[in-house]
Amino acid sequence: MPTPAPAPAPAGDGAGDQSAGLARFNTAPHAEAEAALLECCGSHRWALRMAAHRPYPDLDALLAASDEAGYDLSPTDIAEALAGETAPCLHHAAPRAAHLALRAAHAAYESRFGHVFVISLAAHRPSQHVDQVLAGIRTRLAHDPDEERAVTADEMRRLARERIIELVTDEDLMRGPVAGVPFGML
């Protein structure tokens, strides 16, 4: 089983950026916040719940709410979120053999489990991503469907956390509505 990714950086790192981004997120119109959250996790139920519980006092509270909402997702909600995910891929300049190996591994995974392979790579340098994805797929192909469902749900929660952190700390994502572009979608 792959080593679990460490928790995202604590709220104290870059707190000024986080608090400004969190304030913009908390005050964005509901529909725009929900749309931005759907980019973090493709479950409408999860995004609606997260947007409805604003304002969040700090990033830690937002991340805790994300985890709680993630644990409450039904199999249908997880399937909806997975439908919006894309398989981790390589830079176009990567060797052809690496592209072929990754494509074959993804195909084997999707054939076995019926959905795209998801994995959090935040704990790894970009140069390690392909190795981590291939190792993760190899390991997880040995799982039974119930075990893989649990691992996939954990990875989805990790990805949602990473994306939320990016949402509230990335200035470009947090500029708000500009010429009809929804908050979080710039």
Salt bridges, closest charged atoms under 4 A:
GLU34 OE1 - HIS30 NE2 3.29
ASP67 OD2 - ARG161 NH1 2.64
GLU68 OE2 - ARG49 NH2 2.99
ASP72 OD2 - ARG49 NH1 2.64
ASP77 OD2 - ARG45 NH1 2.23
GLU80 OE2 - HIS44 ND1 2.53
GLU85 OE2 - ARG163 NH1 2.72
ASP146 OD1 - ARG149 NH2 2.16
GLU147 OE2 - HIS143 NE2 3.79
GLU148 OE2 - ARG140 NH2 2.64
GLU148 OE1 - HIS143 ND1 2.75
ASP154 OD1 - ARG157 NH2 2.12
GLU155 OE2 - ARG158 NH1 3.07
GLU171 OE2 - ARG24 NH2 3.15
ASP172 OD1 - ARG175 NH2 3.53
